[in-house]
Amino acid sequence: MNKEEILERSRKENKNQDVFEKDIIIKSNRYSCMASAILATLFFVVQIFTGGGINYGLYAVVFSMPMAGFWFKYLMLHKKHELLVAICYTAGVFLFAAAHIDNLVSASTIL
């Protein structure tokens, strides 16, 4: 097998996508999720210390990103681990969203 045959087989296996580029996309998604979690935590802490209450909605949004990623991975790979983690993140999203909506409803009844 010569070099050209090996390259052609690799192109077919990777569907003409660069392996290095795939790795960069995966890492960029990971770092973007981390950046949003850090920023949400900063906003969360500042809001608490400035007397603005607790905004659970920030974490509902932050948890929704990995939740969607794990659901997608489960649907593509059908691995039990991905399903378990997706369910945990989904529960977190629902709990944070419910807490946020409860805070909003409680605050609106006071006015």
Buried (B, 14 or more C-beta within 10 A) or exposed (E): EEEEEEEEEEEEEEEEEEEEEEEEEEEEEEEEBEEBBEEBEEEBEEBEEEEEEEBBBBBBBBBBBBBBBBBEBBEEEEEEEBBEBBBBBBEBBEBBBEBBEEBEEEEEEEE
